[in-house]
Amino acid sequence: MRILFFLILFPLLLFARKGTIEETPAEEEEILPWFTGPILAPATNVVGEGAYNIEPYFFATKNPSIYDNDWHADEIPEQWSLQLQTPVWVGLTDWCDVSISPTLFWNHKAVGGGNWAQGDLVANIHFQIWHQDWSDASLPSVKIGLSETVPTGKYRNLNPKKFTTDLGGSGSWVTGAELVVGQVVHIYRYQFLSWRLAGRCSFFNSTVHVKGYDAYGGGLGANGKIHPGINGGIDFAIEYSVSRNWAFALDIAGYWQSKSKFHGKGGTNFLSGTPTVVARSSAILYTLAPGVEYNWNENLGIITGVWFTVAGKNISKFYSYVFAVNWYK
């Protein structure tokens, strides 16, 4: 637990500055919140015409076990993944923006060593349905979006001696939709409360042709087609600014995926020679992501925290340290 608190607070201490007693702002001064945003939930507003936003995320993730079909976590050999994800948003109009999110992994297992892997690329377009008016805080902001996952990551013909550490993607073109609702409430002076509710789902997953060791469990000689199950998730997040610069955040998230279907030859395990099981069972995952923010101004801030599983079914259990820098211009 001491190590966990150190990982959260150490990056913030590097950027902290000597505190001062803030003067009471003039009545005519417009006070706006300085938020970096929670760790997981997307923004409720588009970035605006001519503006852009860059937010590199760094994840250090440990997978100690896998949840079985009975919600029980079975231990596995230790494995780590370092992930750099760099989403970039560009405003096209005051009511529409686009974004891309490239990802790079460094995966390591006790067996298989460490390997670099490129992840899939996610592209989005968002439309502002309603923007919160500060004069009428009873109406929250509403945003919808469409997403497309481009299968740029390696997903088949993996090296069996690397034990999937060279895995980067899913091989499927995934089309999804997103709805985000949120509101910022002014509490007192520099104290604000922000909440967001985001729901997302995929409604088209392209068929994937797999060969050899792959993302879906194939072994030596595997050859067939996977029909990935659709997936979805919901995320409720809150932020609270305790001062002009400091804020706390929390995400409560759930993720669901339906069962995949496989047609073809599954192949064999190269160590035991036994047949491999291809495709994925339906999966459920519940997670929490608390974080601490430090914001220099309305355009620049950092957030650090942890993201971890609370319960799951047919999916990996994980603990992840997260650090991100948000820059809006």
N, C-alpha and C positions, 0 to 999 in steps of 0.2 A: 504493500500500500504506500510506503514511503517513496518507493521508486516511481509509482504512478503520479503522486503529487509533484515530485521533482520534474518529471517529464512535461507536466502541464505548465508549471510555473517558470521553469528555467528560461525558455525563449522570451517570455514576457519581461523577466527581470533584465534581460539584455537591452530592452528598448525603453524601460521605465525611466522617468525623469523626476527630478526633485519636485515634490508637491508644493503648491502655493495655495493660499486662501483666495478663492475666486470672488470677485466683486459681484454684487447683485446686478444682473443685467438691467439695462434701461427698459422701461415698460414698452417702448416702441420697438425694441429689438426683437426680430423674429428668431425664435429659438427652434432649430431643426435637430432631429436626432442624428447621432453619428453611430451607425451600425455597420459592421462588416457582413453580417448575415450569419445565420446558424450554419452548422457543419454540413447538413444534408439538404434541408428544404430549399427549393429554388426561390428566387426573388418573385415578389408579387407584381412588379412593374417592369416594363421594358426599359432599356437604357436611354431611349430618346434619340431623336434625329441628330446625326452628326457626332454622337457620343460613342464611346466604347468602354468596355470593362474587361479587365484581365485578372484572373484569380488562380494562380498556380497552387495546386494542392499536393502535399507530400503525405503519403501513408506508409507507416511501418507496421505490417500486419503479421501476427503469429496465428497459426492454425494448430491448436493442440489436439483436436478431436473432431469427429464427425457425428452428427445426430442421426440416429437410426429411425425406423418407421414408428417407434414407440416413444419418441422424444427423449431418448436416452443418448448421452454423449459417450461414444467409444473412442478411446485414445488411439492416436496414430503417431508414427515417427514425426519428430519435430520438423516443422517447415515454416519458413519466413518468406515474406514478399515485400519488397520496397517498390512503391508505385508513385510515379509523377504524372499527375493529370493537370492539364493546362487549358481550361475552358476560356474562350474569347467570345465576347458579345459585341456586336456592332449594330448601332441603331440606324434603321432605314427611314423611319418616320417617327412621329411622336406616339404612334400606336402599334409599331411593328419593329422587331429586331430579329437578327439571325445570330446563331452561335455554332461553333465547332469545338470539339473537346478531344484532342489527341491524348493518348496514354502510352506510357513506357513502364515496363516492369523489370525488376531484377528478382528472380525467384531462386530460393535456396532450400534444399532438403538435406537431411543427414546422409541419405543415399541419393546420388544424382548430382551433388554439388550445386554450384550456382550458375545461372544462365540469364542473359538478357532476352527480353521478348517484347515485341511491339503489340499493343492492344488494338482492339477495334476502334474505329472513329465514329463518334456520335455527332450528328448535325441536327440543329433545331431551328424552327421558325416560330415566333411567338406573336400573339395579337392581344393588345390591351382592350378589354371589354369595358372596364370601368376603372378610373383612377381616383383614389381616395382624395377628397377635398378636405383640407384642414379646417374649413369653416363648418363642415358637416361630417364629423368623425363617425357618425352612426353608419355610414355606408362604406364598406370595405372595398379594397381594390380587387379586381378580378382579371385574371389573365388565362388564356388558353394557348396551347401549342401543339405542334406536330414534330415528331422526331424520326430520324432515320439512322439506324446503325449500319455502318459500312464495314463489312468483314475484312479488315486489313490485317488482323492478327493471325498468326499461324495456329491451325486447329487440327491438322491431319498429318500423317507421315511423320509423327514425332519420333525422336530417338528413344528407343525403349530403355537405354542405359541412363538416360537423364531423368526418368521417372516423372514425366510431364513438367519439369522445370522449364522446358522450352515452349510451353503452351502459352498463347497470348490472346486467342479469340475464340469465337463460337462458330464461325463459318457461315452464319445466317444473316441475311438482310432482314432487319427487324423494323417495322413501321409502328409507331406508337402515338398516343395522344396524352395530353396533360392538361390538368385544370388546377390553378393555384388561386386561393382566396386568402387575403390577409389584411391586417389593419395595424396602424400605429396609434397608440393612445398616449397623450401627454399627461403625465402624472403630476409632476411638480418640478419647476425649473429645468434642470438638465436630466431629469429622470423620465424615461419613456418605457412603455411596455409595447412590444411588438409580437403579434402572433401570425402564424401562417398555417394553412392547411392545404396540402398538395396531394393530388391523386393522379396516378399515371397507369397506363396499361398498354400492352402491345396488342394489336388486332391483326397483324400479318407477320408471320415468321417464315421465311423462305426455306424450302427443302435443302438439306445439306448432304452432299456426296462425301462420304468418309472412306478413307483408306488407311490401313495400318493403325498404329497407335494414334488415338485421336481424343478430342475433347469429350467424347461421349462414352468412353470406356472400351473402344475397340482394341484388339490385340494384333499380333503378327498375322498377316494374311487377311485382315478385315477388309471388307468391300461391300458397301451398301448405301442406303439412303436413310437419313434421319428426318423426321418431321418434328421439329422442336415444339414444345408446348408453349402456349401463350403465358405471359406473366404480367403481374401488376403489383402496385404497392401504394401505400398511403403513409403520409408523414405529417405529424403535428409538431410544430416547433414554436418556441417562445424565446424572446430576448428581453432583457431588462438592463437598462443603462443606469448604473448606480452613481455615475458622475459624467462629466463631459467626455472623458476618454475611455472609461472602463465599463464593460458590460458583460453579462453572463448569458449563456444560451443553452438550450436543451432541445434535442430532437427525440421524438418517440415514433418509431417507424416499424411498419410491417411489410413483408414481401411474400408473394405467393406465386408459384409456378405450376402449371399443369403438366401432366405426364407427356414425355416424348414417345414417339413411335418409330420403330426401326424395321427395315426390310432389307435382308441381305445376309451376308456371312460375317459373324462376329469376330472370328480369329481366335488366337490362343495367347495365353500369357507366356512370355519368352523365358521366364524362370521356371515355372511349374509345368508348362505345357497343357494346362487345363483351359477349357473354353472360357472366354470372357463374356461378361454381361454388358450389352450395348444399350444405349438410351438411358434416360433419366426418369426416376419416379417423380410424382408430384412432390413439391417441396414447400415448406413454410418457414419463415424466419422472422423473429421479433428482436429489435435492437434498440439501444439507447445511445445517445451521443451528446454528453455534456461538454461545454466548452467555455473558454474565457477569451474576451476580446479586448484589444487595445487599439483605439482609433486616434490618429493624429489630427484628422479633420474629416469632413464629409466625403473626401475622395480617397483616403488611404487608411488602411487598418490591417491588423492581423488577428487571426483566431487560432487557438491551439486547444486541444482536448483529446478525448478518447472516444472511440466508437466500438461497441462490443455487443455480443449476442446475449439475449436474455433467455430465449428458448428457440428450438428449431426442430424440424422434421426432414430427414433425408437431405441434409445440407451441412456444410462445414460450420463449425463453431470457430469464432475468431475474436481476437483482441487487437485493436488498431490504434496507434498513436497518430494524431492528425495535426498538421500545421499548414496554414494557408495565408497568403498575402493577397489582399483585395485592393486593386487600383482602378479607380473610375476617372475618366477624363472626357 
